[in-house]
Amino acid sequence: MWAAAVALFLAFYSVHPVEGTAKAPAALVYFPREPPPPSPETTLAAAAVVKKGKAAYKTKFFRQQLDHFTFRPESEKIFYQKYLVNDRHWDRRSSAPIFVYTGNEGNIEWFADNTGFLFDIAPKFKAMLVFIEHRFYGTSKPFGKDSYKSAKQLGYLTSSQALADYAVLIRSLKKNLTAENSPVIVFGGSYGGMLAAWFRLKYPHIAIGAVASSAPIMYFDSITPTASFYDGVSEDFKSESETCFEVIKGSWQELRAKSSQKDGLAEISKLFKSCKPIHSVFSARDWLWSAFVYTAMLDYPTAANFLKPLPAYPVNKMCKIIDGAPEGMDKLTTTIAAASLYYNYTGSERCFQIENEIDSHGLHGWNWQVCTEMVIPISASNQSMFPPYDFFFELFADSCKEKYGVWPRPHWITTQYGGENIERALKRFGSNIIFSNGMRDPWSRGGVLKNISSTIVALVTQKGAHHVDLRSATKDDPDWLSQLRSQEVKILQSWIDNYRVG
């Protein structure tokens, strides 16, 4: 969202607080360059093999219907939805399981390449792996290059349509493979984790279980305190160093003061090593802001390259840069040096694209989702290291109305999937869901953090970050991470065993 995760929910998004005003910030969203639409030859190709080390898969396309919920003539429009398949270990004769990743807000290859856990466990379960791209992302664009043209096209970009896509594709796949007896388990992280949990609730006849990693399904409708996210980010840095926390907290005022000086933006451009002159101080602020948010989310115990190349425990490394700054260095310069770890850990960047940064993961459609149903109210408290601000729905809604011509529906997610009194509700009708969360991940504050029933379980790790359990196992993994994955494998096996007995 988060990524989302971003985050990224992507469910991942941060915010644009406006210091010194009472206005609510708009969501910080990215406007990446859209990937070129696929050629007809590419779209209709039967199976182009892509090799990514261990994560080899075949790329296929499914004839998907535009609208699953009406019978208007235009609803029958067909688009080609991308999905990736790895059947290297699949044993069809024994009705081995099919593990399906419910795609997030980006190119499906990106998530497949960062979900090594499935490739690691496929041999044990003799499982087929399927990664399905979310509609309107990657090359799965119903209207091609015009998919983001207006609300007329974007109106078909909803979570419920995406879940229906997955259901239709899975049923067709099983039928074509004569695999009706193969149990399906869905997996997802961040926004994809929300989709996995919701898929199990909405389509229990298709998936026997779901692994929802870092899925903040209770971040809607103010069920979770709105300041929780940035308090979580701040706590990550404060736990490493009080000085680190205070330096970052004080840097925003220095940035604002510098921007008000004569030739302030020119000086800021030089200080930030911007490739081009910066036109707004808010661009510089957001560049810093994003670095701390994403580093907290991706505070993995091993080196990784999800959003950017980062070392193991990058929050600790950032704070060491701040704590080791020369005596007399101002807070802003020190903070920029720390943020540069996120943007330039490899040392290959000579300057930074502060404004209009190109995003290669295709997150563009998330802006629409945030402005329609994925309304996550977020604020920053005085206790955080970010400038405090409140979330005002009316101002947020006005900005969405101006951009897209639509009004957000802040209560629709909880109406459709639940959220309030989730323990009572899920205990009575839900089953077979793993909610995994790491408390280093600020999104965990909106996740399910305790068991709801014997089959809806919460696996919580104090040092875990954003869907770290879905990443490939490495020789450097700490014991707690290996044990977490072992717990998940044991639960998956129990689901499959119970399915076969039943």
C-alpha positions in Angstrom: 0.0 0.0 0.0 0.5 -0.4 0.8 2.2 -1.9 -0.6 0.5 -1.0 -0.8 3.9 -1.4 -0.9 3.9 2.0 -1.1 2.9 0.7 0.5 4.6 1.5 -2.1 1.1 -0.5 0.0 3.5 0.8 -2.0 0.6 0.0 -0.2 3.0 2.2 -0.2 2.1 6.3 0.4 3.4 9.1 2.5 1.9 12.6 2.8 2.4 16.2 2.0 2.0 18.1 5.3 1.9 21.8 4.8 3.8 23.4 7.7 2.3 26.4 9.3 -1.2 25.9 7.8 -4.3 24.0 8.9 -4.7 22.4 5.5 -4.7 18.6 5.3 -2.0 17.2 3.2 -2.7 15.3 0.0 -1.4 11.8 -0.4 2.2 11.6 -1.6 1.9 9.7 -4.8 4.2 9.0 -7.7 3.7 9.7 -11.4 6.1 7.3 -13.0 6.5 7.0 -16.7 4.0 4.4 -18.0 5.6 1.3 -19.6 4.8 1.1 -23.4 1.8 -0.9 -24.2 2.5 -4.5 -25.3 2.5 -5.3 -29.0 -0.1 -7.7 -30.3 2.6 -10.3 -30.7 3.7 -9.9 -27.1 0.1 -9.9 -25.8 -0.9 -13.0 -27.6 2.3 -14.9 -27.1 1.6 -18.3 -25.5 4.6 -18.6 -23.2 7.7 -16.4 -23.1 10.1 -17.9 -20.6 11.7 -15.4 -18.3 14.6 -16.4 -16.1 15.4 -14.6 -13.0 17.9 -16.9 -11.3 15.9 -19.3 -9.2 12.6 -17.4 -10.0 12.1 -18.8 -13.5 8.6 -18.5 -14.8 6.6 -18.5 -18.0 4.7 -15.4 -18.9 1.1 -16.0 -20.1 -1.9 -13.9 -20.9 -5.6 -14.6 -20.0 -8.6 -13.2 -21.8 -10.2 -11.3 -19.0 -13.6 -9.6 -18.9 -13.7 -5.8 -18.1 -16.6 -5.8 -15.7 -17.7 -8.8 -13.7 -20.6 -7.2 -12.0 -22.9 -5.8 -14.7 -24.4 -7.1 -17.9 -24.1 -3.8 -19.9 -22.7 -4.4 -23.4 -19.4 -2.6 -22.6 -18.8 -4.9 -19.6 -18.0 -7.7 -22.1 -14.9 -5.9 -23.4 -11.9 -8.2 -23.2 -8.4 -7.3 -22.1 -5.3 -9.5 -21.7 -4.3 -10.1 -18.1 -0.7 -11.1 -17.5 0.2 -14.0 -15.2 3.4 -15.9 -14.5 3.6 -19.6 -14.0 6.2 -21.9 -12.5 5.2 -25.5 -12.7 8.7 -27.0 -12.4 7.9 -29.0 -9.3 4.1 -29.4 -9.7 2.8 -33.0 -9.5 -0.5 -33.0 -11.2 -1.1 -36.7 -10.7 -1.1 -36.3 -6.9 -3.3 -33.2 -7.1 -0.5 -31.1 -5.6 -1.4 -27.6 -4.5 -1.5 -24.4 -6.6 0.0 -21.3 -4.8 -1.3 -18.1 -6.2 0.1 -14.6 -5.6 -2.5 -11.9 -5.7 -0.8 -9.1 -7.5 -0.2 -5.7 -6.1 -0.1 -2.2 -7.5 2.7 -2.7 -9.9 4.4 -4.9 -12.5 3.8 -8.5 -11.5 7.5 -9.5 -12.3 8.6 -7.1 -9.6 6.6 -9.0 -7.0 7.5 -12.4 -8.3 11.1 -11.6 -8.1 10.7 -10.4 -4.5 8.6 -13.3 -3.3 11.3 -16.0 -3.1 9.5 -17.8 -0.3 7.1 -19.4 -2.7 10.0 -20.6 -4.9 11.7 -21.9 -1.8 8.8 -24.0 -0.6 7.4 -25.2 -4.0 9.6 -28.3 -4.1 8.4 -29.4 -0.6 4.7 -29.1 -1.6 5.3 -30.1 -5.3 3.3 -26.9 -5.9 2.6 -24.9 -9.0 3.2 -21.2 -8.6 1.0 -18.6 -10.2 1.5 -14.8 -10.0 -1.4 -12.8 -11.3 -1.0 -9.2 -12.4 -3.5 -6.7 -11.0 -5.7 -5.0 -13.6 -4.5 -1.6 -14.7 -0.9 -2.3 -13.7 2.1 -3.5 -15.7 0.8 -4.6 -19.1 -2.6 -5.6 -17.9 -4.3 -2.4 -19.0 -7.8 -2.8 -20.2 -7.7 0.3 -22.4 -4.0 0.3 -23.3 -2.4 3.7 -23.2 -5.7 5.3 -22.5 -6.3 3.3 -19.3 -5.6 6.3 -17.1 -7.2 8.8 -19.3 -10.2 9.6 -17.1 -12.6 8.2 -14.5 -14.6 6.6 -17.4 -11.8 4.1 -17.8 -10.4 4.1 -14.3 -13.8 3.3 -12.8 -13.0 -0.3 -13.5 -10.0 -0.2 -11.3 -11.3 -1.5 -8.0 -10.3 -4.2 -5.5 -13.5 -6.1 -6.0 -12.9 -6.3 -9.8 -9.4 -7.4 -9.2 -10.5 -10.2 -6.8 -13.0 -11.3 -9.4 -10.3 -11.4 -12.0 -8.3 -13.7 -9.8 -11.3 -16.0 -9.2 -12.1 -16.3 -12.9 -8.5 -16.9 -13.9 -7.9 -19.6 -11.2 -11.1 -21.5 -12.1 -10.2 -21.4 -15.8 -6.6 -22.5 -15.1 -7.7 -25.4 -13.0 -10.2 -26.6 -15.5 -7.8 -26.4 -18.5 -5.2 -28.3 -16.5 -7.6 -30.9 -15.3 -6.6 -29.9 -11.8 -10.0 -29.5 -10.1 -8.7 -31.5 -7.1 -5.6 -29.3 -6.5 -6.2 -27.0 -3.5 -5.4 -23.3 -4.0 -3.8 -21.1 -1.4 -3.4 -17.4 -2.0 -0.4 -15.3 -0.9 0.2 -11.6 -0.9 2.2 -8.8 0.8 1.1 -5.3 1.7 -1.9 -4.4 -0.6 -1.5 -7.8 -2.1 -1.8 -9.2 1.4 -5.0 -7.4 1.9 -6.3 -8.9 -1.4 -5.2 -12.4 -0.3 -7.1 -12.1 3.0 -10.2 -10.6 1.3 -10.0 -13.3 -1.5 -10.2 -16.0 1.1 -13.3 -14.3 2.7 -15.0 -13.6 -0.6 -14.1 -16.8 -2.5 -13.7 -19.6 0.1 -14.8 -22.1 -2.5 -11.8 -21.3 -4.7 -9.0 -20.8 -2.1 -8.7 -23.1 0.9 -6.4 -20.6 2.7 -4.5 -17.3 2.6 -1.2 -15.9 3.7 -1.6 -12.2 4.2 1.8 -10.6 5.0 2.0 -7.0 6.2 -1.7 -6.5 5.3 -3.0 -3.4 7.1 -6.7 -4.3 6.7 -7.6 -2.2 9.8 -6.1 1.1 8.6 -9.5 2.1 7.2 -12.3 4.2 8.8 -10.0 5.3 11.6 -10.2 1.9 13.2 -6.4 2.4 13.8 -5.3 5.7 15.3 -4.4 7.9 12.4 -1.0 8.9 13.8 0.1 5.2 14.1 2.0 5.0 10.9 4.4 7.9 11.4 4.7 7.1 15.1 5.9 3.7 13.9 8.4 5.1 11.5 9.7 7.4 14.2 9.9 4.7 16.8 12.2 2.6 14.5 14.7 5.5 14.3 14.4 6.4 17.9 15.0 2.9 19.0 18.4 3.1 17.3 19.4 6.5 18.6 17.8 9.3 20.4 20.2 11.7 18.6 19.2 10.3 15.3 15.5 10.9 16.0 16.1 14.5 17.2 18.3 15.4 14.3 15.7 14.3 11.8 13.0 16.0 13.7 14.9 19.3 13.7 15.8 19.1 10.0 12.4 20.2 8.7 12.6 23.6 10.4 16.1 24.2 9.0 14.9 23.2 5.5 11.9 25.7 5.8 14.2 28.4 7.1 16.7 27.9 4.3 13.9 28.0 1.6 12.8 31.5 2.8 16.2 33.0 2.3 17.3 34.8 -0.9 18.3 32.2 -3.5 17.1 29.6 -1.1 15.9 27.1 -3.7 19.2 27.4 -5.5 21.1 26.7 -2.3 18.8 23.7 -1.5 19.3 22.3 -5.0 23.0 22.4 -4.4 22.8 21.0 -0.9 20.6 18.1 -2.1 22.8 17.4 -5.1 19.8 17.8 -7.4 20.4 16.9 -11.1 18.1 19.9 -12.0 17.2 23.0 -10.2 14.4 22.4 -7.6 11.3 24.4 -8.1 9.6 23.8 -4.7 10.9 23.2 -1.2 8.2 20.6 -0.8 9.9 18.4 -3.4 13.1 18.5 -1.3 11.1 17.7 1.8 9.3 14.8 0.2 12.6 13.4 -1.0 13.8 13.3 2.6 10.5 12.2 3.9 10.2 9.2 1.6 13.7 8.0 2.3 12.9 7.6 6.0 9.5 6.0 5.5 10.7 3.4 3.0 13.8 2.7 4.9 11.7 1.9 8.0 9.4 -0.3 5.9 12.4 -2.1 4.4 14.4 -2.5 7.5 15.3 -6.1 6.6 17.9 -8.1 8.4 19.8 -8.9 5.2 20.8 -6.8 2.2 17.9 -6.4 -0.4 16.9 -4.6 -3.5 13.2 -4.2 -3.4 12.6 -0.5 -4.0 16.3 0.5 -3.8 19.5 -1.4 -3.1 19.9 -1.3 0.7 22.2 -2.9 3.3 21.0 -5.1 6.1 19.3 -3.1 8.9 19.4 0.2 6.9 17.7 2.2 9.7 20.7 1.4 11.9 23.0 2.4 9.1 21.2 5.7 8.6 21.4 6.5 12.3 25.1 5.7 12.4 25.6 8.3 9.6 23.8 10.9 11.7 25.5 9.9 15.0 28.9 10.0 13.3 28.5 13.4 11.6 31.3 15.9 12.2 30.8 18.2 15.1 29.1 21.5 14.0 27.4 20.0 11.0 23.8 21.4 10.8 20.9 19.0 11.1 19.7 19.4 7.5 23.0 18.5 6.0 23.4 15.6 8.3 19.9 14.4 7.5 20.5 14.6 3.8 23.7 12.5 4.2 21.6 9.9 6.0 18.8 9.9 3.4 21.4 9.4 0.7 21.9 5.9 1.9 18.5 5.1 0.6 18.9 6.7 -2.8 22.6 5.9 -3.3 23.8 3.0 -1.3 25.8 1.7 -4.3 27.5 5.0 -4.8 26.6 5.1 -8.5 24.5 8.3 -8.4 26.3 11.6 -9.0 23.2 13.6 -8.6 19.5 13.0 -7.6 16.3 13.3 -9.5 14.5 15.2 -6.7 11.5 16.2 -8.9 9.6 14.0 -11.3 11.5 10.9 -10.4 10.9 8.1 -12.9 9.4 5.0 -11.2 10.1 1.8 -13.0 7.5 -0.3 -11.2 4.4 1.1 -12.7 2.6 2.4 -9.6 0.6 5.0 -11.4 -2.9 3.5 -10.9 -2.5 3.6 -7.1 -3.3 7.4 -7.2 -6.8 6.5 -8.4 -7.3 3.8 -5.8 -6.3 6.1 -3.0 -8.8 8.7 -4.2 -11.7 6.2 -4.5 -11.9 3.2 -2.1 -8.4 2.9 -0.5 -8.9 5.9 1.8 -6.4 5.5 4.6 -6.5 8.4 7.0 -3.0 9.2 8.2 -1.7 12.0 10.4 1.5 12.9 12.2 1.6 13.5 15.9 3.8 15.8 18.0 5.6 12.6 19.2 6.8 11.7 15.7 9.9 12.9 14.0 7.8 14.5 11.2 6.1 17.9 11.2 2.7 17.3 12.9 -0.5 17.6 10.9 -4.1 16.4 10.9 -6.0 14.5 8.3 -9.0 16.4 7.0 -11.2 14.3 4.8 -13.0 17.2 3.2 -9.8 18.7 1.9 -8.5 15.4 0.8 -11.7 14.6 -1.0 -11.7 18.0 -2.7 -8.3 17.3 -4.2 -9.5 13.9 -5.5 -12.6 15.5 -7.0 -10.4 18.1 -8.7 -8.0 15.5 -10.1 -10.4 12.8 -11.1 -13.9 14.2 -10.9 -14.9 11.6 -8.3 -15.6 11.7 -4.5 -13.8 9.2 -2.3 -15.8 6.6 -0.4 -14.1 6.3 3.0 -16.4 3.7 4.4 -16.6 1.3 1.4 -13.7 -1.0 2.3 -15.1 -1.7 5.7 -18.6 -2.1 4.3 -17.4 -4.6 1.7 -14.7 -6.6 3.6 -15.2 -5.7 7.3 -12.7 -4.2 9.7 -14.6 -3.0 12.8 -15.1 -5.7 15.4 -13.0 -7.9 13.1 -12.3 -10.4 15.8 -15.9 -11.1 16.5 -16.8 -11.2 12.8 -13.9 -13.4 11.5 -14.2 -15.8 14.4 -17.7 -16.6 13.4 -17.3 -17.0 9.6 -13.6 -17.0 8.6 -10.9 -19.6 8.6 -7.5 -20.5 7.3 -5.8 -17.1 7.2 -2.2 -16.3 8.3 -1.7 -12.7 9.2 2.1 -12.1 9.5 3.5 -8.8 10.7 6.8 -7.4 11.7 6.7 -4.6 14.3 9.6 -2.7 12.5 7.1 -2.2 9.7 5.0 0.9 10.4 2.0 -0.7 8.5 1.9 -3.4 11.2 -0.1 -1.0 13.4 -3.0 -1.6 11.1 -2.6 -5.3 10.9 -4.1 -8.3 12.8 -1.7 -8.7 15.7 -3.3 -11.5 17.7 -5.0 -14.8 17.0 -8.7 -14.6 16.1 -9.3 -18.4 16.1 -7.4 -21.6 15.9 -7.2 -21.3 12.1 -7.0 -17.5 11.8 -3.6 -16.8 13.3 -1.3 -13.8 13.8 2.4 -14.4 13.5 4.1 -11.4 14.9 7.9 -10.7 15.0 9.4 -7.8 16.8 12.2 -7.3 14.4 10.4 -8.0 11.2 9.9 -5.5 8.4 7.5 -5.2 5.5 6.5 -8.7 4.3 10.0 -9.9 5.1 8.7 -13.5 5.4 7.9 -13.6 1.7 11.5 -12.9 0.7 13.9 -15.6 -0.3 15.7 -17.4 2.5 19.4 -16.7 2.8 22.3 -18.1 4.9 22.3 -14.8 6.8 18.7 -15.0 8.0 18.3 -14.6 11.7 16.8 -17.5 13.7 13.5 -15.7 14.3 12.9 -15.3 10.5 13.7 -18.9 9.8 11.3 -20.0 12.6 8.6 -17.7 11.2 8.7 -19.3 7.8 8.8 -22.8 9.4 5.6 -21.9 11.3 4.0 -20.8 8.0 5.0 -24.0 6.2 3.6 -26.1 9.1 0.3 -24.3 8.9 0.1 -24.6 5.1 0.7 -28.3 5.4 -2.1 -28.6 7.9 -4.5 -26.8 5.6 -3.7 -29.2 2.7 -3.9 -32.3 4.9 -7.3 -31.2 6.2 -8.5 -30.5 2.7 -7.5 -34.0 1.6 -9.2 -35.7 4.5 -12.3 -33.7 4.0 
